[in-house]
Amino acid sequence: MENTPSSRRALLLRVLAMGAAVIPTMWAAAQYLAPRKGASRRLRPLGSIGDVFGSSMTAIVTLPSGTAMLRRNDEGVVTALSLTCSHAGCTVVVRDGGFDCPCHGGRFDTEGRPIAGPPKQPLERLEVRIDNDFLSVRA
């Protein structure tokens, strides 16, 4: 094969054409195969309410998606908040009157709503199910 400008140009055009076909195909395959946020979330059994809480009204549990805080009120209603900061994904620290994010100074109130720092979104509320005194959380 000659090393002329036209043969080099033809080779370059072939390489560009293959790239134009391969790159979008690889991107589409990656989008299809990549796990979607929340797609693997399922009910995770935690145990009986007595085992999870003991005599306390709060419990910290470790889930595949991170750490969560469970609370129960006097009527027995249980709620769960993810302890993953909605800003940068750091684990927030439970404090009197709310939650603090050690990474960027974010602060959340007791319901997980942002009250200071960069977070704009609240802490995620997790679905809680109780069936015959057995507690599960979707995570």
Kinemage of the C-alpha trace (Angstrom):
@kinemage 1
@onewidth
@group {chain A} dominant
@subgroup {mainchain}
@vectorlist {calphas} color= white
{ca met a 1} P 0.000 0.000 0.000
{ca glu a 2} L 1.357 3.425 -0.894
{ca asn a 3} L 1.948 6.020 1.694
{ca thr a 4} L 0.200 8.823 -0.167
{ca pro a 5} L -1.988 11.589 1.243
{ca ser a 6} L -5.116 10.008 -0.260
{ca ser a 7} L -4.462 6.596 1.327
{ca arg a 8} L -3.779 8.203 4.710
{ca arg a 9} L -6.964 10.257 4.366
{ca ala a 10} L -8.962 7.131 3.521
{ca leu a 11} L -7.542 5.341 6.570
{ca leu a 12} L -8.361 8.289 8.800
{ca leu a 13} L -11.924 8.394 7.486
{ca arg a 14} L -12.337 4.659 8.144
{ca val a 15} L -11.062 5.026 11.709
{ca leu a 16} L -13.391 7.966 12.359
{ca ala a 17} L -16.355 6.084 10.887
{ca met a 18} L -15.664 3.059 13.111
{ca gly a 19} L -15.347 5.319 16.162
{ca ala a 20} L -18.608 7.040 15.289
{ca ala a 21} L -20.324 3.642 15.286
{ca val a 22} L -18.555 2.050 18.256
{ca ile a 23} L -18.673 4.882 20.812
{ca pro a 24} L -22.490 5.361 20.835
{ca thr a 25} L -22.958 1.596 20.961
{ca met a 26} L -20.666 1.296 23.973
{ca trp a 27} L -22.420 4.204 25.698
{ca ala a 28} L -25.837 2.615 25.117
{ca ala a 29} L -24.597 -0.731 26.453
{ca ala a 30} L -23.144 0.942 29.550
{ca gln a 31} L -26.443 2.742 30.222
{ca tyr a 32} L -28.353 -0.508 29.892
{ca leu a 33} L -26.005 -2.508 32.133
{ca ala a 34} L -25.379 0.140 34.799
{ca pro a 35} L -27.446 -0.340 37.967
{ca arg a 36} L -30.202 2.207 38.346
{ca lys a 37} L -30.499 4.132 41.589
{ca gly a 38} L -32.998 2.373 43.789
{ca ala a 39} L -33.331 -0.552 41.388
{ca ser a 40} L -31.863 -3.075 43.836
{ca arg a 41} L -33.767 -1.775 46.808
{ca arg a 42} L -35.903 -4.362 48.435
{ca leu a 43} L -37.389 -4.984 51.843
{ca arg a 44} L -34.598 -5.899 54.236
{ca pro a 45} L -35.689 -7.878 57.304
{ca leu a 46} L -34.337 -6.433 60.546
{ca gly a 47} L -36.008 -8.540 63.220
{ca ser a 48} L -38.713 -8.055 65.785
{ca ile a 49} L -39.415 -4.552 67.036
{ca gly a 50} L -38.180 -5.595 70.485
{ca asp a 51} L -34.930 -6.960 69.058
{ca val a 52} L -34.281 -3.845 66.953
{ca phe a 53} L -35.213 -1.200 69.520
{ca gly a 54} L -34.836 -2.908 72.886
{ca ser a 55} L -36.108 -0.354 75.418
{ca ser a 56} L -35.045 2.630 73.276
{ca met a 57} L -37.159 4.779 70.965
{ca thr a 58} L -34.380 4.973 68.347
{ca ala a 59} L -32.106 2.476 66.631
{ca ile a 60} L -29.210 2.824 64.216
{ca val a 61} L -29.039 0.025 61.639
{ca thr a 62} L -26.634 -0.818 58.848
{ca leu a 63} L -28.229 -1.561 55.495
{ca pro a 64} L -26.708 -2.355 52.083
{ca ser a 65} L -27.441 1.226 51.003
{ca gly a 66} L -25.816 2.743 54.120
{ca thr a 67} L -26.725 3.544 57.690
{ca ala a 68} L -30.238 4.471 58.794
{ca met a 69} L -31.884 5.722 61.960
{ca leu a 70} L -35.177 4.193 63.002
{ca arg a 71} L -37.518 5.975 65.392
{ca arg a 72} L -40.741 4.906 66.998
{ca asn a 73} L -43.243 7.144 68.672
{ca asp a 74} L -45.475 6.462 71.657
{ca glu a 75} L -48.170 5.011 69.373
{ca gly a 76} L -45.701 2.498 67.922
{ca val a 77} L -45.332 4.158 64.510
{ca val a 78} L -41.833 3.502 63.152
{ca thr a 79} L -40.091 5.832 60.690
{ca ala a 80} L -36.670 5.481 59.068
{ca leu a 81} L -34.250 8.101 57.761
{ca ser a 82} L -31.157 7.381 55.734
{ca leu a 83} L -28.079 8.822 57.410
{ca thr a 84} L -26.457 9.497 54.027
{ca cys a 85} L -26.125 13.235 53.341
{ca ser a 86} L -28.138 14.345 50.322
{ca his a 87} L -25.332 16.720 49.295
{ca ala a 88} L -22.161 14.645 49.025
{ca gly a 89} L -23.063 11.172 50.296
{ca cys a 90} L -21.204 11.404 53.609
{ca thr a 91} L -22.653 9.704 56.679
{ca val a 92} L -24.314 12.276 58.914
{ca val a 93} L -23.881 12.277 62.686
{ca val a 94} L -26.899 12.189 64.998
{ca arg a 95} L -26.907 15.225 67.332
{ca asp a 96} L -29.449 16.730 69.705
{ca gly a 97} L -31.868 18.635 67.537
{ca gly a 98} L -30.909 16.978 64.264
{ca phe a 99} L -28.063 15.678 62.161
{ca asp a 100} L -24.677 17.126 61.185
{ca cys a 101} L -22.702 16.326 58.046
{ca pro a 102} L -18.979 16.356 58.871
{ca cys a 103} L -17.894 16.742 55.231
{ca his a 104} L -19.218 20.188 54.306
{ca gly a 105} L -20.931 21.521 57.412
{ca gly a 106} L -24.444 20.552 56.421
{ca arg a 107} L -27.112 20.447 59.124
{ca phe a 108} L -30.523 18.779 59.105
{ca asp a 109} L -33.377 19.115 61.587
{ca thr a 110} L -34.876 16.151 63.448
{ca glu a 111} L -37.096 15.341 60.452
{ca gly a 112} L -34.137 15.329 58.053
{ca arg a 113} L -34.879 18.692 56.427
{ca pro a 114} L -31.799 20.774 55.520
{ca ile a 115} L -31.379 23.846 57.738
{ca ala a 116} L -27.737 24.894 57.144
{ca gly a 117} L -24.830 24.373 54.785
{ca pro a 118} L -24.844 23.185 51.202
{ca pro a 119} L -27.502 20.401 51.306
{ca lys a 120} L -30.674 21.407 49.471
{ca gln a 121} L -32.504 18.071 49.663
{ca pro a 122} L -33.716 16.370 52.862
{ca leu a 123} L -32.384 13.081 54.144
{ca glu a 124} L -34.120 10.198 52.417
{ca arg a 125} L -37.106 8.648 54.173
{ca leu a 126} L -37.075 4.886 53.902
{ca glu a 127} L -40.145 2.705 53.669
{ca val a 128} L -40.852 0.744 56.855
{ca arg a 129} L -43.087 -2.298 57.075
{ca ile a 130} L -44.231 -4.071 60.206
{ca asp a 131} L -45.812 -7.494 59.857
{ca asn a 132} L -46.696 -9.386 63.042
{ca asp a 133} L -44.174 -7.355 65.069
{ca phe a 134} L -41.459 -8.089 62.478
{ca leu a 135} L -39.719 -4.995 61.095
{ca ser a 136} L -38.434 -4.559 57.520
{ca val a 137} L -36.979 -1.514 55.737
{ca arg a 138} L -36.734 -0.944 51.999
{ca ala a 139} L -33.097 -0.214 51.258
